[in-house]
Amino acid sequence: MSKWFLSRGLCAAVMMLAVLALLPPALDATHNWGPGAKGYHWQRTTSAIKQIPVRRFHSAKWLPRFATAMTDWQKPAMTKIKPKLGATGGAKNPCPFAMDQITSCDGSYGNTGWLGLASISFYTATGHIAQGTSKVNNTYFNQAQYNTVAFQQFVICQEIGHNFGLGHVNENDANKNTGSCMDYTSRPAGSASEPNNMHPNTHDYALINTKHNHVGSAALLPGLAPLRQAEMPAALAAYNPLKLSELGTLVARGSDGRTEQYEKDFGGGWKVSNLVIRAR
């Protein structure tokens, strides 16, 4: 082969690498929470859309933010699972699990170190989520840097999204916003050159549908009826973490140290995974 062809080929390769460097990063690398192709996901026993009750225990300050998040996650693009409003009430501390439901709460939980905390319990053999909680901490949200509509909407949207089995689009707040509340950022309102990160985007909806596009058996264990509260370890049924020391083993940390994942093993195939947004 002539030197001319080699030179031309090398130039083309360099140009292709330059073009690829300008493209946004892939959004699915860390976006699926949990191992395997499906990650953590809710069980669907029929082809109908699974309606997941979301219990709301929020103070007046958070009611508009919760309502917007619910509207976002109920969009027609959610074709496999959707949230529906469950039990309601004022702010509830400390926001306990409920079987087959998500519980969304705010409270002045103290200097816990986290702005938002999403927790799911799941059965390891299937990755099926049994219950979830989404907490936002007013101890920090009452501070000026977080006491904004944009920050509140970003965090409550993300915590509920985690309860559907989504991870973070990325965990570096120096990156340009992607327009997804699942994208960690210190600039949730966006700017003239980047979108806001206050709502889900089309990729979030598509990934949730993909994770839940199968219909499984009604039994989570061979020969058993659907697992209920009675089959769950007592320690897990009573588990309600607030302090970082209660979250289990640290298994992952974002590149800038502002997001963390913890796991706690309760035995018998039952675990809880916790995702944290750290306060500055």
Secondary structure, DSSP 8 states (H G I E B T S, - for coil): --HHHHHHHHHHHHHHHHHHHHS---SSSS-B-SSTTT-SB---SSSS-EEEEEEEE--GGGHHHHHHHHHHHTSTT--SEEEEEEEEES--SS----TT-EEEEEE---S-SEEEEEEEEEETTTTEEEEEEEEEEHHHHTSTTT-SHHHHHHHHHHHHHHHTTB--S-S-TTS---S-TTS--S-TT-BTTB---SS--HHHHHHHHHHT-----S-SSTT--S--GGGS-HHHHT----SGGGS-EEEEE-TTSSEEEEEEEEETTEEEEEEEEE--
